[in-house]
């Protein structure tokens, strides 16, 4: 009979505040507009703890914001997005960090989809430029 070793996993500390800080820093580095952090933790059926939403003035800037976020999260938190969508047309790029989902819009798409209005029950922190 072979004995099996039990591995005890320690609960890792919550890295969400550092991740949010890195995401916001990445956005600010390339002049993202109207950065909002939606706290979804108290909302029923929310698929994430936070949404971070911003927009750029062109498709090029939207792509630059996504690249800057990826660079900052890797540098500050050694974290990478689990999934990224929308990089080809750069109208709406979604970056999924599991407990934080980043939405980077061009200005027209942000107004059209009204994501903040869809989650109007969530407390919103507006990040000043």
C-alpha positions in Angstrom: 0.0 0.0 0.0 1.4 3.4 -1.1 1.1 6.4 1.1 -0.1 9.5 -0.6 1.3 12.9 0.5 -1.3 15.4 1.3 -0.6 18.9 0.0 -2.0 21.7 2.1 -2.7 24.7 0.0 -2.6 28.0 1.9 -5.1 30.5 1.0 -3.4 33.1 -1.1 -3.9 36.7 -0.2 -6.3 38.9 -2.3 -4.3 40.5 -5.1 -7.3 42.3 -6.5 -6.3 45.8 -5.2 -2.9 45.6 -6.7 -4.3 44.3 -10.0 -6.8 47.2 -10.1 -4.0 49.7 -9.4 -1.9 48.2 -12.2 -4.8 48.3 -14.7 -5.6 51.9 -13.9 -1.9 52.8 -14.2 -1.8 51.2 -17.6 -4.8 53.1 -18.7 -3.5 56.4 -17.4 -0.1 55.9 -19.0 -1.7 56.3 -22.5 -4.3 58.9 -21.6 -7.5 56.7 -21.4 -10.6 58.7 -21.0 -13.3 58.5 -18.3 -12.0 55.6 -16.3 -14.7 54.0 -14.1 -14.4 51.1 -11.7 -17.7 49.3 -11.1 -17.8 47.3 -7.9 -19.9 44.2 -8.7 -19.2 42.2 -5.5 -22.6 42.8 -3.9 -24.6 42.3 -7.1 -26.4 39.0 -7.6 -25.3 37.1 -10.7 -22.3 39.2 -11.4 -19.7 37.3 -13.3 -16.8 39.2 -11.8 -15.9 41.3 -8.8 -15.0 44.5 -10.8 -15.4 46.0 -14.2 -12.9 48.7 -15.2 -14.2 50.7 -18.1 -12.6 53.4 -20.2 -12.4 54.7 -23.8 -9.9 56.0 -26.3 -10.3 58.5 -29.0 -9.2 56.2 -31.8 -8.7 52.5 -32.6 -5.0 53.0 -32.3 -5.4 54.4 -28.8 -7.8 51.6 -27.8 -5.1 49.1 -28.8 -2.4 51.1 -27.0 -4.5 51.1 -23.8 -4.8 47.3 -23.9 -1.1 46.9 -24.5 -0.2 49.3 -21.7 -2.5 47.4 -19.3 -1.0 44.1 -20.2 2.5 45.5 -19.7 1.6 47.1 -16.3 -0.2 44.1 -14.9 2.7 41.8 -15.9 5.3 44.2 -14.4 3.5 45.1 -11.2 1.6 41.9 -10.4 3.1 39.2 -12.6 -0.4 38.7 -13.9 -1.7 38.2 -17.4 -5.2 38.3 -18.8 -6.9 34.9 -19.0 -8.6 36.0 -22.2 -8.6 39.0 -24.5 -11.2 39.7 -27.2 -11.7 42.5 -29.8 -8.2 43.4 -30.6 -8.6 43.2 -34.4 -11.3 45.9 -34.8 -10.4 47.7 -31.6 -13.9 49.1 -31.1 -14.4 47.2 -27.8 -11.5 45.3 -26.3 -12.3 43.0 -23.3 -9.5 41.8 -21.1 -10.5 39.1 -18.6 -8.4 38.8 -15.4 -11.1 36.6 -13.9 -12.1 38.7 -10.9 -11.5 41.9 -12.8 -12.8 42.4 -16.3 -11.5 45.4 -18.3 -13.6 47.0 -21.1 -11.8 49.4 -23.4 -14.1 51.1 -25.9 -13.8 53.7 -28.6 -16.0 56.6 -27.7 -18.8 55.8 -30.1 -19.1 52.2 -29.0 -19.0 53.1 -25.3 -22.0 55.4 -25.8 -23.8 52.9 -28.0 -23.5 49.9 -25.5 -23.9 51.9 -22.3 -22.2 49.3 -20.2 -22.3 51.5 -17.0 -26.1 51.9 -17.5 -26.5 48.1 -17.7 -24.8 47.8 -14.3 -26.3 50.9 -12.8 -26.8 49.2 -9.4 -23.1 48.9 -8.9 -21.1 51.5 -6.9 -18.9 53.4 -9.3 -15.5 55.0 -8.6 -14.6 57.6 -11.2 -10.8 57.8 -11.6 -9.6 61.4 -12.2 -7.1 62.1 -14.9 
